[in-house]
Amino acid sequence: MGTLSHIENGKKVYDGPIFDCDSHIYELNYDFMKDYLPKALQAEYLVSRKNGNQGFGLYVGDRKVENTECDPDGKVPPPGKLKEWLRAMKEGQGQVAGWVKPTPDMYDRDARMKKLDEFGVDYTMLFIGEFVATFGWYPQDKTGVACMNAYNRYMNDHWGLAHKNRLFSTGLLTLWDLEASTAEAKWLVKNGAKVVCMPLGPANNKSPADPYYDPIWNVLNEAKVTVAFHVSEANFMHPLIYAFGEKPLQSRRIGQTAWQWQFCYSAIPLQMTIANIIYNNFFARFPDIRIASVENGASWLPAFLEGMDKSRGMAKNGYWPNGQLKERPSNIFKKYCATVAYPEDDVKSMVERLGGTAGILMGSDYPHAEGVAEPRAFYTEALTGLPDAQVREIMYDNAKALVRI
């Protein structure tokens, strides 16, 4: 295999292949939604960036989406400012300073492909931009599916769902309506999707692994699709938030409480979702589906897997809706699931506790501020303490196997 790094300015620099599992686009504006969203839905659900009745921001209809960072001049937070972003959060600031005009690679496919070459990235999962913050504003029915379909058609037309089998745009798929969602899954597969992005949690008071939804999962299983759970609004946590006297759908930076950060957003809703899927014997029915957790970190993974195994033992004689598991949940996770680590995670410690790198991926979050300046920098921030073989697995091999390139 040879060495995967060299010393540059006193720091080790990664020279090996890269599969970036967390990258994004920026939507310059949302005029395209007028072309894709059915006109009958536009009064209530058209997404736009405007100066509305609650000030400038992103809106769904006339409702302002607080969890966005919009600039009237079209500027965006500077990419790759992870340390500055963490420092700003620590000091109580909403965001890093020095916003910039987006560069073409942030909104144009051909420019992004050139940027991948510049970065030395072989493959990438490409997620949506601000639109991810709107998930909580749609009804969980056919109307919501239609809103997602509008965005999917835009992504397919302007980015492609598997451009050159290298840039994997993540089509949006929900379980909100069995008939409409099954049709959407078929449409995504027909148009080449290898990765789809789904909201966290249950749908219509059913587990995502409930056999009711098997027609949707059958489509994805046959096509060997990877399902990504990117950090986003976990609607199923809203009743809990209200029960504690707090409000959901607040600005992440300046409006959400510490309690919501810890318990109602990202890691814990993600863990609840994946645990429910595994405990419901999902992969016995759909062995060709893979799951990736994105931008939820990975420091929680060792304790989560230990807890999953323990709970399985405690419930050995309990009720198993879809049959007993035939092996440890931790083994199931490592076979079928993985999570993108944060650059600030103690990856070396996680690898030691897990007994290897299975279940760990890398992601740059480019071009967002809370990521690294370029994907190669993930190694410098998080992986220099690992041997080359394990570095390559996290930077490339694990994701390639997950997406089955």
N, C-alpha and C positions, 0 to 999 in steps of 0.2 A: 504493500500500500504506500510506503514511503512516508516521509514527514508531512504533516498537514499544516505546519505553521513556520513562520520565520520571525526574527526580531526586527522591529522597525521603531526607531526613536525610543528604544528601551522597552518596548512592549511587544508581546507575542501577537502576531497577526495570523489569522486563519487563511489557509490557501486552498482548502478542499472544496468539494461541491456543496451547494446550498439548496434546500427546499424551504422557502419562507412561508410559514403557515399562517401568517397574519399580516396582510397588507390591505390597503384601502384605496378607494377613489375619493375625489372630492366632486360633489355636484356643484358646478358653477352657479346654476339656478335650476328651477324646476319647471321651466316652460314646457319641457318635454312631456310632463304629466298631462297637459291639456290634450296632447295627441294620443295618449295611451289609456287614460282613465275614462270609462264611459261617461258621457255627458250627464246622465241622470244622477251620477254620484258626485259630480264636481262641486256642487254648492256646499256639501257637507264634508267631503273627504279630499278635495284637491290640496295637494301639498304645495306650498309656496314660501319663498323667502321675501318678506315684505315688512313695511312699517304699518302694522295693524293697530287695532284698538288697545293693545297692551304693549305698544312699543315695537321696535324693530326686532325681528327674529324669524324663526321657522314656524309656520302655521299649518295645521290640518283644518281645512275650512277656515273658521274664524277663531279657532282655539290655538293659543300659543303653546308650542312645545318648549318647556323650560329647559330641558336637558340638551340644549344645543348651544353652540358658541358662534353666533353670526356677527359679521361685521358689515356695516352698510356700504363700505368701499370694496367689498369682495375679498378682503384679506383673510388669511387663515393663520392659525398658530404655527410657528416655525417648526419644521420637522426635526425629530431626533434630539429633543431637548429633555431627555428623561430626568437627568439630575437637576436641571433647572426647574422642571415641572414639580418634582418631589419637594424641592426647596420652597417653591412658591406655595404649595399645599401646606407645608409645615409652618410657613409664616402667615397663613390665613388669607393668601391671595387666591383669586378665582382662577388665574391662568398665567402662563409665562408672558413676558413682554416681548416686543419686537415682531409683531405679526407681519406677514409678508404676502405678496401677491402669489397665488398658486402658479407653479410652473406647469408646462404642458403635460409632463408625465403624470400629473395628478388627475388629469381629466381627459387625456387622449390615449387611446390604446397603442398606437404606433410609437408614440413618445415613451410610453411605459415599457414597451418591449426593448427599446434602446436603453432605458434606465436599468432594466434587468441585466442586460449585457454589461453595462458599466459596473453594476454591483457584483457581477459574477454569480447571479442567481439562475439556477437551472429551471426551477419550477416555483410557482407561488399560488397560494390561495388568495383570491382578490375579493374583499368584502366591500359592501356598500359604505357610503359615507354617513352624512347626517341622518339619512333616511332610517337608519337603525333605531334612532330615538323616537320614531313615530309608532312603533309596534303597539304601544299601549293605548293608542287612540282609535283603533279600528274595532268594530263589532266582530265577535268571534263566530261568524257565519259566512254565507256566500258573499256578502258584501265585502267583508274583510279579505276573503280570498281574491276577489276581483281587484282590490287595491294592490295586493301583492303581485298579481298577474300583470298589472299595468307596469310596475317597476321592472318585473322580469323581462317583459318584451323590450323595454328600453335597454336593459343590460345586454340582452341577446343581440340587438341590432347594432349597438355601439361598441360593445366590448367582446362579445362572443362568450359562450359558456365554457369553452375549452379551446381557446385560441392557440393554434399550433401545438396542441396537447402539452401546453407549457404554462399558460395563464388560465387558471381555473376560477372563473367568476362564480360566486356562490349564489345560485338562484334561491329565491325565498319560497319556502314551503311551510304551510301550517297544517294542523289537523282540524281546523275550525269547521269544516263541512265535508262529510265523507265523500259525497258525489263530486263536488267542486274540487276538493283537494286531491282526489284520485286523478281527476282530469288534469289538474295542474302538474302532478307528479309525472304523468305520461308526457305532457308537453315538454317539461324540463328534460326528461330522458331523451325524447325524440330530438331535441335541439343540442344534445351532447353533454349535458351537465354531468360532471363527475363528483361535484360537491354541492350540497344544498345547505342552506342556513335556516334553522328552525327556532322559533321562540321557545323559551324554557317552560317546563311544567306541563300540567295536564291540559285537556281541552274538553269543554262541555261536561265537566264532572266525571271524566274518565281518565284513567292512566294512559299515557302515550303508548304503552304496551298492551292496552286492552285489545283482545281479539277483534273488537268492533272495527279497529283501524287497520286490520290486516290487509285489506285491498290496497291501501296506500303503500304500506311497507312491502307488499309483494312486488310492486312496480320497482321500488328502489333496490330490493334484494336481487331481482333478476338482472338489473343493470350494474350491480356492485357499486352502488353510490355511497359516498361518505357523507354523513350527516354532521354538520358543524353546529355547535351551540356557542355562538358568539355572545359576549356580555351584552345584555340589553335589558329592557324593562321586563321584570318577571311579574306579569299581571296576577298570577295566582297568589302572590304575597300581599296584594292590596287589602284583603279582609283582615289580615294579621296586623298590617300597618294601622288601619283604622281602629282595630281593637285596642291598640296601645295608645290611642289618642293622637296619632300623627297622620300626616297626609302623604299619599304617594304622588308620583309624577312631579317631584320637585327638582330644581336644579341640582345636579350632582355636586358641582363645585361649591356652591354657597347656600343651598337650600335644604340639603339632605342631612339628617342627624347622623351622629356617629353610630347610633344603634341600628339605623337602617343600612348604613355602609356595611356593618359587620354581619347582620343577620338576614337582610332582605334583598340584597343586590349581589350579583356575581357568584362567589364561591359556594355559599350555602344553598341557594336555589338550584345551582348547577349540580351540586352533590345530591340533592333530593331527587332531581330529575334522573340522573344516571343510575342512582341506586334503585329507584323504582323500576327502571327499564331492566336492569340486571336481575333483580329479585323476581320480576314477572317472567323470567325464563325466555326473554325476548330472543336471545341469540341462538337458542335451540330451534326456533322457528325461522330465523333470518340470519343464517351464518355468513352471508355475503355482504351484510351491511357493516360499516365501520362508523365509529363516533369520535369526533374531535371536539374537545373543549378549547375555545379560543378567547384569549384576553381575560381569562379568569384566574391566571396564575397556576402554580403547581405546588406551592409549599404545603398545601393541605393534603396532598395525595397520599403520603405514607400513612398518616393517621386515619385517613378516610378508608383506605383499603383494610387496615387492621380492624377498624370498627365494622366494616361490612362483613368480614369473616366472623367476627364475634357475634354479631346480630344474627347471622345465619345459624350459628350454633344455638343461640338462645331460642330461636323460633323453629328449631328442628322438628318439633311435634306440633307446630302451629298450622295456620291456614296458609296454603300456597296457591294463589288463584290460578296459576298456570303450570302447576307441578313443581316438585322439588328440584333444586339445582343439583347437577351431577358432579360439580366441582366447586372449589372455593370461589367466591365472588372476586377475590383479588386476582385469581388466575384468569377469570373471564374478562375482567377489565383489561389486563395486560394483553390478551389475545385480540380484543375487538375495539378497545378504546385508547385514547391518548389525550394529553392536555398540553397546551403551549405554556411553557414556563415564562415567568417574567425575568428580564435581565437582572433584576435585583434579588431574585430567589437564590437561596443557598443550594444550588443544584448538586454540588458534590455531596453534601449531606443527604439529600434526597436519594441519590443513586446508591449510596451506602445502605440506607434503610430499606430501599426497594430490592436490593440485590442485583442491580443492573439498571439499564436505561429504558427498559420497556415501559411505555406509557408516557414518555416525555418527548416533547417537540420544541422547536424553536420558532420564534416569530419576531419580526422587527417592529410591527405596527406602523411601518412607513406608509404615508408621510405624516403621521400624527406626532404631536409634540411629546407625548408620554412614551415614545419608543426610542430606539437607537437611531443614530444618524444614517446608518446603512446596515443591512443584514449581517455583514461580516463582523460588525462590532459586537454582536450578541456573544460571540466567542470570547472576546476580550473582557466583556463585563461579567460573564457567568461561567465559562467553561474551561478556563486555563488550568484549573487544578485537576482536570480529568485526563486520562490517557487518550492517545489519538483515536483508538478504536471506538471508545465511548463518545468522544467528541463528534466523530463522523456519524454515529448512529443518531445523535440528537440533532445535528445540523442538516442531516440529509436522509439517511437510510430509513429511520422510523417513519417519516412522512411518506416516503416513496412506497413503502410497504403498505401503509394505511390507505393511501389513495390508489394503490395498485397500478402504478405507471408501467 
